[in-house]
Amino acid sequence: MPIAGVIVVTAPDKTQEILEQMNAFENVTTYGVHKGNHIVAVFEADSSKGLEKLSDNLTDRIPGILGIYPSYVNFEDEVG
């Protein structure tokens, strides 16, 4: 199962609200807020395309997300 460690940059005045909304999504685990408006999270999906769709879905459905930036992606299960 592919996973991605990401930083979600938010509008500073919406960070807490966005964090709560992200916690309602299946396959998203949050690990708190860094520097006021950077949410640390891990995404999981059945495929690398699924990770991309999850990221797009979050951006489309939660106002105030300025960007989602991967710091680590593991999809070795797909290779082979």
C-alpha positions in Angstrom: 0.0 0.0 0.0 1.6 3.3 -1.1 2.0 5.9 1.6 3.1 9.5 1.6 4.4 11.8 4.3 3.1 15.3 3.5 3.1 18.9 4.7 -0.2 20.6 4.2 0.2 24.4 4.1 -2.9 26.3 5.2 -4.3 29.8 5.5 -3.1 30.6 9.0 -6.6 31.6 10.3 -8.0 28.2 9.1 -5.4 25.8 10.3 -7.3 24.3 13.2 -10.5 23.9 11.2 -8.6 22.3 8.4 -6.9 19.9 10.8 -10.2 18.8 12.2 -11.7 18.3 8.7 -8.7 16.3 7.5 -9.1 13.9 10.5 -12.5 13.0 9.2 -11.0 11.6 5.9 -10.3 7.9 5.7 -6.6 7.1 4.9 -5.4 10.4 6.4 -3.5 10.5 9.7 -2.4 13.9 11.1 0.5 14.5 13.4 -0.1 18.1 14.5 0.8 21.6 13.4 4.3 22.9 12.8 5.1 26.7 12.5 1.5 27.8 12.9 0.1 26.7 9.5 1.9 23.5 8.4 0.0 20.3 9.1 2.1 17.2 9.2 0.2 14.2 7.8 0.5 10.7 6.3 -1.7 9.6 3.4 -2.4 6.0 2.4 -4.0 4.6 -0.8 -4.2 1.5 -2.9 -2.1 3.0 -5.6 0.1 6.0 -6.3 -2.8 7.4 -8.5 -5.0 7.0 -5.4 -2.5 9.2 -3.4 -2.8 11.8 -6.0 -6.7 11.6 -6.0 -6.7 11.8 -2.2 -4.6 15.0 -2.3 -6.8 16.5 -5.0 -9.9 15.6 -3.1 -8.7 17.3 0.1 -7.7 20.4 -1.8 -11.1 20.6 -3.6 -13.2 19.9 -0.5 -11.4 21.9 2.2 -11.2 25.6 1.7 -8.0 27.2 3.0 -5.5 24.5 1.9 -2.8 26.4 0.0 -0.8 23.4 -1.0 0.1 19.8 -0.2 3.8 19.0 -0.4 5.1 15.4 -0.2 8.2 14.9 1.8 8.3 11.1 1.5 6.5 8.6 -0.8 6.8 4.8 -0.7 5.2 2.8 -3.5 7.5 -0.1 -3.8 4.6 -2.6 -3.6 3.5 -1.3 -7.0 6.9 -2.0 -8.6 7.5 -5.5 -9.9 
